[in-house]
Amino acid sequence: MTGDMAGGAESPVYGILQMNEALDRLELREGYRFEVFNAALPVDSTKYAMKWDGEWHITIEVFRDLGLAFAVVLLLIYILVVGWFESFETPLTIMMASPSRSWILPAHALMARSSRRRR
């Protein structure tokens, strides 16, 4: 089955999140939960499950890997600046002043959380 997003929420992320919420409410007669997989494959083929694949699978893997690399780079920058200034507080001040490195991803996460609560 395939589909495409159009309208107010054109990103597939919003549609997939809504579908996941609906699938979480699904009650199976067999007595187990319907599992939804993003980056892994179902282990047990005797139970009902769904795997989001294609573009979504690639998106999940890329953002996971880039997020991990971003965190490692931030840690390395912190360590280098600690060594340069011989202080543990100065690097925090320097890094917090740069929104592109330190605040964009946490701010997006907070905004997404607060928008879900308002619904």
WOBELTA-V101993 format. One record per pair of residues at least 4 apart in sequence whose ideal C-beta (glycine too) atoms are under 7 Angstrom apart, sorted by the first residue. I is the first residue (numbers start at 1). J is the second residue. Records with the same first field share a line. If there is no record, write none. Layout:
BEGIN
I=J + J
END
This chain:
BEGIN
5=9 + 10 + 11 + 12 + 15
6=10
9=14 + 15
12=16 + 55 + 56
13=17
14=18
15=19
16=20 + 52 + 56
17=21
18=22
19=23
20=24 + 36
23=34 + 36 + 50
26=34
28=32 + 34 + 48
32=47
34=48 + 49
35=42 + 49
36=50
37=41 + 42 + 49 + 50 + 51 + 52
38=52 + 56 + 60
39=57 + 60 + 61
41=51
42=49 + 51
52=56 + 57
53=57
55=59
56=60
57=61
58=62
59=63
60=64
61=65
62=66
63=67
64=68
65=69
66=70
67=71
68=72
69=73
70=74
71=75
72=76
73=77
74=78 + 101
75=79
76=80
77=81 + 95
78=82 + 91 + 95
79=83
80=84
81=85 + 90 + 91 + 94
82=87 + 88 + 91
85=90 + 91
89=93
90=94
91=95
92=96
93=97
95=101 + 102
96=102
98=102
99=103 + 104
100=104
103=107
104=108
105=109
106=110
107=111
108=112
109=113
110=114
111=115
112=116
113=117
114=118
END
